[in-house]
Amino acid sequence: MRWTSTAAVSRTLLQIVQVAILARILAPEDYGLMAIVTVVLSFAGIFTDLGVNSAYVQRQWVTQEQRSSLFWLNVSMGVGITLLVIVSSSLIARFFDDVRLTPLIMLSAMTFVLGALGQQVRMSAEKALEFRAVATLEIAAVFIGFVSAVLAALGGWGVYSLVVSGIISALTATVFAWLFVARGWRPMWRLRIEDIKPFLAFGGAMVGNNIVNQVNITMDVFLGGRMLAATQLGLYSVPRNLVFQVQGMVNPIITRVGFPLIAQVQSDVVRVRSIYLKTLNMTASANAPLYIAIAFFAPEIITILLGSGWERSGGLLRILALWGVLRATFNPVGSLLYGVGRVGLALKWNLGLLLVIPPVLWTASQEGPEGIAWALLILYVGLFIPGWYYLVRPTCHASLLEYSISALKPFVLSGLSVAPAFLLATQFESVVLRLLIGVVVAAPLYLVISYIYNREWVLATMELIGRRTLSAQK
C-alpha cells in the first residue's frame, strides 16, 4: 500500500500540474473535444482483453501455457480494437457533428496496441503483490507523458498535445514493464482456446459488466457531447476530471491491494467482510476530507488552478465534488465483488442502473452542465442503501449499521473540520490566503478529530507512512 500510495499521489499531482499549465495554453473547447475522445476510447478499451486479465488475477493457479495464450489474446484484441476504432473514427465524428474528432480518435487508438503489449506483465506483478516495481514504472510513464504534453502544447500543437501525452505514457509503461517487472518471463508462441476457455466465463461477465458500467459512468459526457457546445463540455469535463483524479489518487492505494487479498481468502466470509469494511473505511476516510474541502473552496481552486475564463467551472466543481465523494465511497465494492467472483451480481446491478441513469441525465442535460451535475449528485445519494442491500449484504454479510459507520463517519468528521476553516478563510480577500488558511486549519483539525473518533484509520495511515505509535506497537 505504501508503494501504491506513492504512485497514486505522484500520478495525480502530475496530472493536476499538467492541467494547471495546459489550461492556460489550450482553450476549453480543446478539453471538450478530448473528453469525447476519452469516452470513445474507454468503451473500446473494455474489449481489449475480454476481461481475462482480471480473471487471471482472481484465479489462484495458472499454467505457463495458459498465461502465454492469455498474453497473445491481449495483443490480438489490442490490434483488432485499434483497427476497428480507426475505421469507425469518421462515423463517430459524424455522430458528434465535429470533423475535428476523426484524426484525434485515429491517433489515440494507438494506445490500445501499446497498452496490450505490457498489460498482462503488469497484472502478473500485481497478482504477486509486487507493487514497488509497478509503482515505479507508473510514475515514470506519467512523468514522461506530462513532459511530452507540456512541450507539445508550448510548441503550438493544441489539443494534439493531449493525444501525444497518452501515446507516450502508454509506450513508456509497456517498455518499462518488460524491463523491470517481467522477471525474465517471455510468452510462448501459443494461442489456444483450451487455455483461454477457463477464464472466459469470469472474463465474459466482466466485459458485460464493464460495458454497462462504462455507459453509466460516461453517459454525462456522452450526452454533453450531443447536447452541449464544445466549450460548455470543456468547462464541465475539466472539473469532472479533477474529481476523478482525486479518486484515482486515493482509492487504488487500497483497492488494488484489496482485490488480490480478498481473492486469496474468498472462501472465508468473516475475513472477506473484515477486509472489505476496512477498505471502505480507509477509502472514505482519505476521500471525504479532500472532497469536502474541494466543495467548500471550489471557486478558489478553479481560480488558482485554471485561471481566468474558467469561472463557471467553480460552481460545477462544488456540485461534482459532493458527487465524487459518494462515488469514491461506492468504488471499493468492485474489489469485493471481483475478489469473491461475483461479477454476475455487479452486471445485474449495472443493468438496473442503465434503466435509470440515461433518462435522468438526458432530462437534466436540457438545463446545461449544471443540470447534469445536480442529477449525478441526487442519483448517488439515492443509491446508498440499495447498493448495500443488493451488493454488500449478500456478498460479505455486513449489516447496514456496519456499512454506514464505515462509509459515513468520515463525512461527518470532515464537515466538522472543514466548516470552521472555511468560515475563518472567508474573512480574507486573497484567494491564495483563503485556500492556505483552509488547509492549515482543516488538516490538523481533521486528524485530531479522527484520532478520537476514527482511530483505526489514523494508526493505519501512520503505519503506511512508516511511523508506528505506541498504541500500534502494543
Rosetta blueprint (number, residue, H / E / L):
1 M L
2 R H
3 W H
4 T H
5 S H
6 T H
7 A H
8 A H
9 V H
10 S H
11 R H
12 T H
13 L H
14 L H
15 Q H
16 I H
17 V H
18 Q H
19 V H
20 A H
21 I H
22 L H
23 A L
24 R L
25 I L
26 L L
27 A L
28 P H
29 E H
30 D H
31 Y H
32 G H
33 L H
34 M H
35 A H
36 I H
37 V H
38 T H
39 V H
40 V H
41 L H
42 S H
43 F H
44 A H
45 G H
46 I L
47 F L
48 T L
49 D L
50 L L
51 G L
52 V H
53 N H
54 S H
55 A H
56 Y H
57 V H
58 Q H
59 R L
60 Q L
61 W L
62 V L
63 T L
64 Q H
65 E H
66 Q H
67 R H
68 S H
69 S H
70 L H
71 F H
72 W H
73 L H
74 N H
75 V H
76 S H
77 M H
78 G H
79 V H
80 G H
81 I H
82 T H
83 L H
84 L H
85 V H
86 I H
87 V H
88 S H
89 S H
90 S H
91 L H
92 I H
93 A H
94 R H
95 F H
96 F L
97 D L
98 D L
99 V L
100 R L
101 L H
102 T H
103 P H
104 L H
105 I H
106 M H
107 L H
108 S H
109 A L
110 M H
111 T H
112 F H
113 V H
114 L H
115 G H
116 A H
117 L H
118 G H
119 Q H
120 Q H
121 V H
122 R H
123 M H
124 S H
125 A H
126 E H
127 K H
128 A L
129 L L
130 E L
131 F H
132 R H
133 A H
134 V H
135 A H
136 T H
137 L H
138 E H
139 I H
140 A H
141 A H
142 V H
143 F H
144 I H
145 G H
146 F H
147 V H
148 S H
149 A H
150 V H
151 L H
152 A H
153 A H
154 L H
155 G L
156 G L
157 W L
158 G L
159 V L
160 Y H
161 S H
162 L H
163 V H
164 V H
165 S H
166 G H
167 I H
168 I H
169 S H
170 A H
171 L H
172 T H
173 A H
174 T H
175 V H
176 F H
177 A H
178 W H
179 L H
180 F H
181 V L
182 A L
183 R L
184 G L
185 W L
186 R L
187 P L
188 M L
189 W L
190 R L
191 L L
192 R L
193 I H
194 E H
195 D H
196 I H
197 K H
198 P H
199 F H
200 L H
201 A H
202 F H
203 G H
204 G H
205 A H
206 M H
207 V H
208 G H
209 N H
210 N H
211 I H
212 V H
213 N H
214 Q H
215 V H
216 N H
217 I H
218 T H
219 M H
220 D H
221 V H
222 F H
223 L H
224 G H
225 G H
226 R H
227 M H
228 L L
229 A L
230 A H
231 T H
232 Q H
233 L H
234 G H
235 L H
236 Y H
237 S H
238 V H
239 P H
240 R H
241 N H
242 L H
243 V H
244 F H
245 Q H
246 V H
247 Q H
248 G H
249 M H
250 V H
251 N H
252 P H
253 I H
254 I H
255 T H
256 R H
257 V H
258 G H
259 F H
260 P H
261 L H
262 I H
263 A H
264 Q H
265 V L
266 Q L
267 S L
268 D L
269 V H
270 V H
271 R H
272 V H
273 R H
274 S H
275 I H
276 Y H
277 L H
278 K H
279 T H
280 L H
281 N H
282 M H
283 T H
284 A H
285 S H
286 A H
287 N H
288 A H
289 P H
290 L H
291 Y H
292 I H
293 A H
294 I H
295 A H
296 F H
297 F L
298 A H
299 P H
300 E H
301 I H
302 I H
303 T H
304 I H
305 L H
306 L H
307 G L
308 S L
309 G L
310 W L
311 E L
312 R H
313 S H
314 G H
315 G H
316 L H
317 L H
318 R H
319 I H
320 L H
321 A H
322 L H
323 W H
324 G H
325 V H
326 L H
327 R H
328 A H
329 T H
330 F H
331 N L
332 P L
333 V H
334 G H
335 S H
336 L H
337 L H
338 Y H
339 G H
340 V L
341 G L
342 R L
343 V H
344 G H
345 L H
346 A H
347 L H
348 K H
349 W H
350 N H
351 L H
352 G H
353 L H
354 L H
355 L L
356 V L
357 I H
358 P H
359 P H
360 V H
361 L H
362 W H
363 T H
364 A H
365 S H
366 Q H
367 E H
368 G H
369 P H
370 E H
371 G H
372 I H
373 A H
374 W H
375 A H
376 L H
377 L H
378 I H
379 L H
380 Y H
381 V H
382 G H
383 L L
384 F H
385 I H
386 P H
387 G H
388 W H
389 Y H
390 Y H
391 L H
392 V H
393 R H
394 P H
395 T H
396 C H
397 H L
398 A L
399 S L
400 L H
401 L H
402 E H
403 Y H
404 S H
405 I H
406 S H
407 A H
408 L H
409 K H
410 P H
411 F H
412 V H
413 L H
414 S H
415 G H
416 L H
417 S H
418 V H
419 A H
420 P H
421 A H
422 F H
423 L H
424 L H
425 A H
426 T L
427 Q L
428 F L
429 E L
430 S L
431 V H
432 V H
433 L H
434 R H
435 L H
436 L H
437 I H
438 G H
439 V H
440 V H
441 V H
442 A H
443 A H
444 P H
445 L H
446 Y H
447 L H
448 V H
449 I H
450 S H
451 Y H
452 I H
453 Y H
454 N L
455 R H
456 E H
457 W H
458 V H
459 L H
460 A H
461 T H
462 M H
463 E H
464 L H
465 I L
466 G L
467 R L
468 R L
469 T L
470 L H
471 S H
472 A H
473 Q H
474 K L
